[in-house]
Amino acid sequence: MNSKEKRLISLPQFFYKSPDFVCISSIIIAGLLLTFPVVFNGCLVAIDFPFHLSWSSYFTEQLFHGELYPRWLQNMNAGFGSPSFFFYPPIPYYFTALLSPLAHYNSSACNALGLSCAFALVASGLTAYIWLREIVHRNAAAIASIFYMALPGHLAINLYFSFAFAAYWAFVWMPLILYFTLKIIRGSKLNVIGLAISFALLISTHLPTFLVFFPVPVGYVLFVSDKQRKAALARLLISIAIAVGLSAIYWLPAMTTQESVSMKDMLGGRFYYANNFLFASSRYDPYDFKKFWRYLELTTAITGVLAFFAWKASNRYVDRNIKPESNYWLLIAIASIFMTLPLSQFVWDILPPLQKIQFPYRFNAVLELATSALVAMAIPQVRTGVFASKSVDGINTDKKIILTVYYILSVFFITTIQILPLQDKLAFPGSYNTVLILSLIAIILVGITFIEKRFSLPFRKFLLIGFLLTSTLFLGSIFYSKYYIVSRINGSEISKLLQVSIAPAEHRPTWVPKEVFNRENLTQLSEKLPLVQVNTESARWAVSEWLPRRIIVKVDAVSNTKLTIHQFYYPGWSAIFKGTSQSLPVSFSEDGLLQTLVPAGSHEIVFTLEPVTVEKIAQRISMASAILLLLLSLTRLIRRKFSLLRIFLNN
């Protein structure tokens, strides 16, 4: 079949006939199964879930009303407004907003979040597959991608325990960055564009993950590349520079306007990085998350052990050309674990920006990425590995299918354990855990018996160790799930939560007193104050427009009148007479609310939250970077067209 005929194949035929079809389908099905509880239930009890529910609801509402980048959420904090998206990354909420029309359940905001979680997990598996497919055979890449989706830091901790929505979404972009980095190492110039966009998406999804991850592709170029290293490094750095420019619209205001909110509240006590090292002798833990910390320590240690054994296996069975790759990922795994330990404190002290990550265990994202790569190379199905011939070391072609099924079933069985308790409001009884453990032991015994007869000694050891480590890794989730994931939020609680949504303490505008900024006091204040409050009985007012960042009030006053608007004061708020450029002085009340003094007479006052200087600069930087990226794309496209034209003319 020539290239012209290939283009005529329909899209369904392409996917059906593609050798990647089964692998991609398996990843999609796995992702849907693993996120079934959150999609089905919609709203689950998790630490940060209430914040993300409110943010996604108001972000979607304002986006669909024409605001391209909602920063000021007008209806949060009991209707007083919140600057949350001046500081929180927006990318996951754009995807959630796009998926929201598909949510037709009772609590659409919750189910939109559930759909977004399912989409993110599937997308992370697919991006991992795209990356690993460049290193190993597609079957090994698919298994390792499913493993990547199911690892506890990715699934259990970031989704089901803490609902760290942005950190969870960051798992989508890391493999994509490594895919484009690998392409650049191999001499591709066009992939600079894809790499820049991928980096920009990661920065605008979760800045802490970007900080812990960005040295990885840089080291990847230096460690793995053996030809044109300088050229590859130059392209990588150009991509990062463009990405930083593209994402400036988010990170520049977020980094430079923190004095406008109470960000210091987030950097002390429990959130101080030195209080959150794993395996520390003393820990600031007022919330008694001891079981959670033990779970973190257990899974981190076992993931590290699994990475080591996978590295040993990969060095034994894979082609020598892949050895630098496996050595690099072992180094990354060791470095990631080191950064979670108190031993690394001197590094954190040397690099102050690193301290804003708050939780050293966030390096587990990189650890799990490295472990997935090592597992992919350890599975004896790589393109040039042990299954390259009909029979090597006693393993024939039929047995690789058995091996594949064995790995998939082992991973699926254990990952299912960690999410089954989410299906009901009540925790499963102790007998449930006993049955699961006995079932697990039975599967291991059957597996050992089967391996004893069908595989040689090195493979028996490798499979047994791999399965036991994988099993132990996920078995810890039984106890974690029993203690923490035991209920879901009901409809009345959701309505109440959305009616009086409170932003996190670090997003409290500095002009708002601490004692005011809690659910009870904000609710009382909101019920007491109308949309506009005047200090003279003779003044009359009416709201003619009430939009995020734009409010118009008609005022008829006999004397000078002070207006108090039902919105928190924030830098950028201005007030002018409608139809003129004459401004009014803007201040704030003792409760931190927006105020202005209006002269006697009939007036129409326009209150606008204008972009501050740094916000305007960030917009221009991002626009300039987008234009640069477009010009690079057009240049590459034109060069490619001319190259094809020359080939055609020469023929």
N, C-alpha and C positions, 0 to 999 in steps of 0.2 A: 504493500500500500504506500503510494507516494504522499508527499506532504499536502498536496492539493486535496487528495481524497480524505486525508485525516481531518482537514478543516470542515468537510461536509458531514462528519459524524455528528449526530444530535447530542445534546448535552446529557440526556439520560443514558444513551449508549456509551458515552465517554466514561461516565462514572461506573457503569455496570462492567465495562470491559477493562477499566483501569486496574492494574495489579494492586493499587493502593486502596481500592474500594472497600475491601473487607477490613483493612486496618483502620481506615477513617471511620467506617460504620461502627466498629468496635469501640473506638474512642468516644464517639458521640453517645452511644448507648450507655457506656460506663459513666460518662459525665451526668447523664440524665438520671441514672439509677442512684448515683451518689448524692445528688441534690434533690431527690424526690421528696424527702421530708420538708424541706424549706419551701419547695414549690407547692406541695400539696397543702401544707398547713398555713403558708403565707407568713405568719408572724410568730417567731419563736423567741422565747426568753433568752436574751444574750446581753452582755454588758453594754455594748454601744448601740444596740439595735434602736432604742427610742430616738437617738439623734439622727441616725440614717433614715429612719422612717419619716421624720419631719423634714429633713433636708431634701430627700427625694420627692416628697409630695409638693413642697413649695417651689423647688427648683423646676419641676415638670410644669407646674401651673404657670409660673412666670415665663418659662421658655415658650410654651404654647400660646401665650398672649403676646408674643413678638419680641421679648427681651432675649437677645442672642446669648448674652453671658450674664445670667442673674448672679449678682454679688450680694446685694442687700435683699434679704428675705423679709418682705414687709410684714407678713402675718405671724412670724415667729415671736417668741417671748410675749405670749398673750396679746399679740397684735402690736407690740411696740417696735418690732423690727430687729433684725440681727445682721451683723456684718460677716457672717460665717464664711461666705464664699469669697471674701477678700483674702482668706487664709487657707481655706480647705480646697483641695484639688477638685476640678469639675468633671474630668473625663468619665469616671464611672457613672455619674448622674446623667450625662448625655445619653449613654447607652440605656440606662434605666428609663429615661423619658421616652426614647424611641420604642422601647418594648412595652410601655404602659398601655397602648391601645389593645394589646393582646390579652390584658388582664381583665377578665369579666367576672371576677368573683366578688364576694361581699366586701372585702377590704382591698380595694384595687391597689392602693399604695403599697400594701404589704406584698401582694402577689406580684406587682411589678418588680419589687426588690427580689422576690423569689426567682422570677424569670431571669432577672439580671444575674443572679448568683449562678443559675444553671448555665446561662450563656457564657459567663466568665470561666467556669470550670471546663466546659467543653472547649472553649477557645484556647485555654491554657494547654489542654491536652493536644490540640491540633498544632499550636505553635511549637510545642515540644517535639511533636512528631516531625514537623517540617525541618526543624533543626537537626534532630538526631538521625533523620533519614539521610542526611548528608555525611554521616560518620559511619553508621552501621546499616545492616540490612533492614528492610522495612518491617519485618516481623519483630525483630529485637527493638526497633524504634517504637513500634506500637505498644509493646508490653511495657517498656520503660516509660512511655507517655502516660499510660494508665496508672502506673506506679507513681509518677510525678503528681497526678491529680489526687491520688488517695493518701499521700503522705500526711501525717497528723498536723504538722505546722501549717500546711496548705488548707486542709479540709477541716479537721477537728478544731484547731485552735482559732484560726483566722475567720472561719465561717461559723461553726456551730457553738463555740464557746464565747468568743469575744465579739463576733460579728464586726471584725476589723475590715470593713468593706473596701477601703482603698488599698490596704495592704494585700487583701485577697485578690483584687483586680491586678495588682502589680505582677502576679505570677503569669499573666497573659503575655506581658511584653518582654520579660527577660529572655525566654528562648528565642523570640523573634529577633532581638538584638544580636544574639549569638549566631543566628542563621546568617544575617547580613554581614556580621563580622567575618564569619567563615568564608563567605563569598568574596569579600574584599581581600582576605588572605590569599585566595586563589586567583587574584588578579582582576576581579571585576570592578569597573569604575562606576557603572550605573547604580550599583547597590549602595553607594554613598547616600543616595536619596532615601531609599528604604530605611537605612540605618539612622539617618537624621530624624525621620518621622517616628521611628520606633522609640528612640531615645526621648523625643519630645513627649510622646504619649506616656512613657514611664514617669518623666518628671512631673507631668500634669495629672498623674494618677496617684503617686505616693512618693513624695520627696525623700523621706527617710530610706526607702528601698533603693532609690537612685544613688544615694550617698554610700550605702554599703555595697552596691552592685557595680558601679561604674568602673572601679579598678579591675574588675574581672575581665571584660573584653580587652582592656588595654594590656593586661598580662597575657591574655590569650594570643594576641598578635605577637608579643615579644617571645613567648615561650614556645608556641606551636609552629609559627611561621618559620620556614627555613629559607625562603626565597623572597626577594623584594620586600624585606621586612620594613625598611624605611618608608617605602611607598605606601604599604598597607597601614603603617602607623600614622602617616600623614593624613590619609583618607579617613581613618578613624577619628583623629582629632578634629578634622574639618567637620565631620558629621556631628560630633559632640558640640562644637561651637555653634553650628546652625541650629541644633536641637535646643541649646540653651537660649538662643535668640527666639526661636519659634514659641517656646514655652514661657518667655519673659512676661507675657500678658498675665500669667498666673503667679509665677514665683517672685517677680520683682516687687509688686505691691505686698505680697505675703511676707517677704523678708524685711521690707523697709518701713512698714507702717505698724509694726507690732506695739509701738508705744501707745497706739490708740485703743488697744484692748488690754486685758489682764493676762497676757501671755506668761508673765512671771509666775502666775499661780500654777502653771503646768510644769515648771522646771524645778520644783522643789519637792521635798518630802518623798512620797512614794514614786514620783515621776523623775527623781534625780537618778541619773544613770548609775552612779556608784552603789545605789541601794538595790539594784536589780540584776547583779551578776548571778549566774547560775553557780551552784555548788559553793556558795559563799557561807562562811561560818555564821554571819549575822546579817539580817536583812530587815529593812524597814517594811513591815507587812501589817499595817493596821487593819486590813480587810480580811485577814485570816484566809488567804488563798493558798494555804500550805499544800493542800492536795494538788492544786493546779501547778504549783511550783515543782512538786515532786514528779508530776506527769511530764512537765517540760524537761526536767533534768533527765528523767528516764529515757524519753524519746530522743533527746539530743545525743545522749551517750550511745544508744543503740543504733541511731542513724550513723554516727561516726564509725562504729564497729562494722556496720553493714557496708559503709563506703570502703573501709580497709579491705574486707574480704572480697568485695567486688573488684577492687583494684588488683588484688592478688590473682583472682580468677582471670581478669582481662589480660594481665601480663602473661598468663600461662597459655591462653587459648587464642588470642587475637593476633592478627598480622603485626609484625614488628613496626610497621608504619604508624600504627595507632598508639604505640607505647608512649610517645610524647604527650598525646592527648590524655591518656589515662593517668600518667604521672602528674600532669597539670591539675586535673580535677581532684586527685588525692591531695595535692598541695592546697588547693582552694578549700577542700573540706576541713583539713587540719587548721588552716588559718581562720576559718569561720568559727570552729569550736573554740579556738584560742580567744577570739574576740568576745565570747560569751562568759569567759572566766575572769575572776579577780586578777589573775596574772597579767591581764592585758591592760590594767588601769593606766599604766604609764603611757600607752598609746593614746588612750582617750584623753589624758591630760595634755598631751602634746598637740592634739588636734581638737580644739574647742568646738568647731562646727559639728563634729561627730557626737558631741554630748547632747545635742538637741534630738538625737534619735531616741533618747530616754531609756529604751529597753534593749540591752545588749542581745537578748534572744532574737531580735529581728535579723541577726546574721544567720538564723536558721533557714531563712528563705534561700540564701546562697548555698548553705550546706545541703539543703534538699535538692537544689538544682544540680549541684556537683554529684550527689549520690545517684540521682537519676541517670546522669551521663555515664557514671561508672557501672551501674546496673545494666544499661544498654550494651556496654562493651563487654560485660561479663557473661551475658547470655550467649551461649555457644551457637549462635545463629548468624553471626556477622558475615558479611559478604565474602571475606577471605579467611574465615575462621575454620572451626573444626568441622563444619558441614560443607566445606567447599567441595569435597569429593563424596563419592557414594558411601564410603565407609572409612572413618578415621577413628583410631583409638576405640574400636568396638562399637561406635555409634553409627547407625545407618540412617537413611533418609526418613524411614517411617518413624523413627524414634524422635526426630526433631518435632514432629507434630504432637507427640505425647508430651514432650518437654514443654512446648508452648502452652498446651492446655493445662498442664500441671502448675505452671507459674501463674497463669491467669486465674485459675480456680483458687489457688492459695491466697493471692492478693485480694480477690473479690470476697472470699469468705471472711477474711479478717476485717476488711474495710466495711463490710456489711454489719459486722458486730458493733462497730462504733456508732452507727447511726440508727440501728433498730430501736433503741429506747426513745427515739424522738417521735415515734409514731403515736404515742399516747400521752395524755396529761400526767399519768402516774408513772413513777419509776417501776421497772420490772422487779419482781421479787428476787431474793437471793438465789432461789432454785434456778432461775433463768441463767444466771452467770455460771452455775455449776454445769448445767446441760451444755452450754456453749463450750466450756473448757473441756468437758469429756468428749464432745464432738470433735473438737480440735485435736485432742490427743489421738482419737481414733483415725482421723485423716492422716496424721503424721505417721502412725504405725502402718497404715495401709500403704502410704507412700514409700516408707522404708522397705517394706516387703517387696513392693513392685520394683523399686530401684535396685534392690539386691539381685533380682533375677535379670534385669534388662540392661543395666548400665555397669560400666567398669568402675573400679574403686575411686579414681579421682572425681568422677562425676557423682558418685554416691555421696562423697563428702561435700562436694560443692552444693548439690541440691539440698542436702540435709541442713547444712549450715545456713544457706540462704533462706530456706523455708522457716527454720526456727527463729532466725533473726527477724524476718518479716512478720511472723506470727506474734512474737513477743512485742514487737514495735506497736502493733495495732491492738494487742490484747490489753495494754494499759488503758485503752480508750473505754473499755467496759466500765472500769471504776470511775473514770473521769465523767462518763456520760451519766452514770447513776447519781453522782453527787451534784452535777451542775445542770444537765439538760433534762429537766423533769416536767416541763410545762410549756404551754404556748399562750400567747396573749389573746384574750377573747375580744369580741367586737366592741363591747362597751368601753373596755380599757383603751382600745385603739382610738375610738372617737374622742374620748377624754384627752388622750395624749396629743392628738392633732389639734384639738381645740385650744389647749394651752401648752404649746410646744416651747420648751426651754432649751436654749443653746448651752453648750458646755461652758464651764466657768471661765476658761481661757478666752472665750469670745465675748465676755462682758465688756461693753465700752467703759473706759476708765472713768467716765463722768457719772456712771450709774453706781450708787453705793452698794457694797456687798450685801448689806442686810435686806436690800430691796430685791436682789437678784436670786430669787428662789420661787418655786411654783406657787406656793401659798400666797406670798406677798404680791407677786406680779398679778395673780388672779384677782386679788382684792383691789389692787390699784386699777386694773383694767376695767373692772365692774364699776368702780367709783367715778372714773374719768370718762367723759364723752370723747368723741373724735377730736373736738376742738373745745378748749376751755378758755373763757374770758374772765377778766378780773373786775368787770363792771357789769351791773345788772342791766343797764340800758343798751348794751351792745347786742347786736343780732348777727348771727353767722349762719352760713350754709356751705356745705362741701359740694363743689361742682365737679371735682375730679379727685380720685384717690387711687393712685397707681404707685407701684414701687419706684422710688426715686423721683416721683413727681406728684405733688398735691396742690390743688387749687381751692382756695377758700374765699368766699364772698363775705365781706364784713361791712356792717353798717353801725358806726360808733359815734356817739355824741361827743365823747372826749377821747384822749389818748388811751388806748386799750392794749393790754398785754395778752397775746395769744399763746396758749400752750397746746402744742400739737401732739396727738397720740402716736408719737414716734420718738425713739431715742435719738439724742443728739449724736452726730458723728461728723468728723471733718469732711467738708465738701457740701454740707447743707447750706443753701443760700435762699434768700427771699427777695423777690422783686415785685413791683406793681405790674400787673399784666399789661402787655402792650407797650411797656417802657423798659428802659435799661436802669431805672432808678432802683437801687437796692435798699433793703432794710437791714438793720443790725440783727444778727442771729446769736442767741445765747442758749443756755440750758437751765432747767429748773433744779431744785434740790434733789429731785428724783432722777435727774439726768435726761429729762424730756426736752424736746426742741421748743424754743420760745423765740418770739419777736415782739417788738413794740410797734403798734400800728397807730398813725395819727388819726384824729377825728375825721369823719366823713365816710362816704361809701367807696369801698375799694375792693379790688379783686387781687388777692395775693397769691403768687406762684412760688411754692417751695420746691426746690430741686436739689437732689443729691448729685452734684456735678462730679465728674472724675477729677481727682486731685492730680497734681503735677506728675507724680510718679506713675500714676495709672495711665496718663496720656503718653508718657515716655515709653512705658511698657507696651502699649498698643502699637506705637510707631516701630519699636524694635521688632516686634512679632510680625508686623506687616512687611517690614524691610526683609526679614529673614524668609518669609513666605515668597516674596518676589524673587529673592536670590535662588531659592529652591526651584521655583518655576522656571527661571532662566537656565539653571543647570539641566533641568529635565528637557527643556526645548533644545538646548545645545546637543545633548546626547541623542535626542530623537533625530535631529537634523543630520548629525554625523552618521547615524545608522542608516538613514534613508539614502544619503549620498554614497555610502559604501555599497549598499544593495544596488544602487543605480549603476555604479562603476562595474560591478560584477555582471550585471545584465548587459551593459554595452560591450564589455570585453568578450562576452559569449556570443 
